[in-house]
Amino acid sequence: MKKSEIFCRVLDVVSECTEISKEKILSNSRIAEVVDARCITVYWLRQSGLPVRMIMQLCGFKTKGAVYYHSCLYNERIKIDKYFRNQALCVGQKVVSNGLVIGE
């Protein structure tokens, strides 16, 4: 499967599970729910094996640091926020069941 196809499919799953449009997820919005959806997207793109530089470009980030920031934010949020964890698990189940994760 092409990397761009993986990106689109993961984005579709996140949008479906979080009920946030793909456009908002890829925007610069700082609304908490949108940032959460963006974190989940970045996490699962990394789990899917996409290179950091490609995630940066496809998500419209200016630096690779933004990808690392969202990954770290994901790891912290999943520990402390039950609603975030439930959304992340929903996305994770669909991503894995669609065969989008390397090694699954």
C-alpha positions as CSV (number, residue, x, y, z in Angstrom):
1,M,0.0,0.0,0.0
2,K,1.3,3.5,-0.9
3,K,2.3,5.8,2.0
4,S,-0.2,8.5,0.7
5,E,-3.0,5.9,0.8
6,I,-2.0,4.9,4.4
7,F,-2.1,8.6,5.4
8,C,-5.6,9.1,3.9
9,R,-7.0,5.9,5.5
10,V,-5.6,6.7,8.9
11,L,-7.0,10.3,8.6
12,D,-10.4,8.9,7.6
13,V,-10.5,6.6,10.6
14,V,-9.5,9.4,13.0
15,S,-12.1,11.7,11.5
16,E,-14.7,9.0,11.8
17,C,-13.9,8.1,15.4
18,T,-13.5,11.7,16.7
19,E,-16.2,13.2,14.6
20,I,-13.8,16.0,13.6
21,S,-13.4,16.8,9.9
22,K,-10.2,16.0,8.1
23,E,-9.8,19.6,7.3
24,K,-9.9,20.6,10.9
25,I,-7.5,17.9,11.9
26,L,-5.0,19.2,9.4
27,S,-5.6,22.8,10.3
28,N,-3.7,25.0,12.7
29,S,-6.6,25.0,15.2
30,R,-5.7,24.9,18.8
31,I,-9.2,23.8,20.0
32,A,-8.5,20.9,22.5
33,E,-10.6,18.3,20.6
34,V,-8.9,19.1,17.3
35,V,-5.4,18.9,18.9
36,D,-6.4,15.6,20.4
37,A,-7.5,14.3,17.0
38,R,-4.2,15.5,15.5
39,C,-2.2,13.7,18.2
40,I,-4.1,10.5,17.6
41,T,-3.5,10.9,13.8
42,V,0.3,11.5,14.2
43,Y,0.6,8.5,16.6
44,W,-1.1,6.1,14.3
45,L,0.7,7.4,11.3
46,R,4.0,6.7,13.1
47,Q,2.7,3.2,14.1
48,S,1.9,2.6,10.4
49,G,5.5,3.1,9.5
50,L,5.4,6.5,7.8
51,P,8.6,8.4,8.1
52,V,8.6,11.5,10.3
53,R,9.5,13.8,7.5
54,M,6.6,12.5,5.4
55,I,4.2,13.0,8.4
56,M,5.5,16.5,8.8
57,Q,4.8,17.3,5.1
58,L,1.4,15.6,4.9
59,C,0.1,17.2,8.1
60,G,1.5,20.6,7.2
61,F,3.9,20.9,10.1
62,K,6.8,23.3,9.7
63,T,9.3,21.1,11.6
64,K,9.9,17.5,12.5
65,G,9.7,18.6,16.1
66,A,6.0,19.1,15.7
67,V,5.6,15.4,14.9
68,Y,7.6,14.5,18.0
69,Y,5.6,17.0,20.1
70,H,2.3,15.4,19.1
71,S,3.7,11.9,19.7
72,C,4.8,12.9,23.2
73,L,1.5,14.7,23.9
74,Y,-0.3,11.5,22.8
75,N,1.7,9.4,25.3
76,E,0.9,11.8,28.1
77,R,-2.8,12.3,27.3
78,I,-3.5,8.6,27.0
79,K,-2.4,8.1,30.6
80,I,-4.5,10.9,32.2
81,D,-7.6,11.4,30.0
82,K,-10.2,8.7,29.8
83,Y,-12.1,10.2,26.9
84,F,-8.9,10.7,24.9
85,R,-7.9,7.1,25.7
86,N,-11.3,5.8,24.4
87,Q,-11.0,7.7,21.2
88,A,-7.4,6.5,20.7
89,L,-8.5,2.9,21.3
90,C,-11.3,3.2,18.8
91,V,-8.9,4.5,16.2
92,G,-6.3,1.9,17.1
93,Q,-8.8,-1.0,16.7
94,K,-9.9,0.3,13.3
95,V,-6.3,1.0,12.1
96,V,-5.1,-2.5,13.1
97,S,-8.2,-4.2,11.7
98,N,-7.6,-2.4,8.4
99,G,-4.0,-3.7,8.3
100,L,-2.5,-0.3,8.4
101,V,0.1,-1.1,11.1
102,I,3.4,-2.6,10.2
103,G,4.0,-6.0,11.9
104,E,0.3,-6.6,12.6
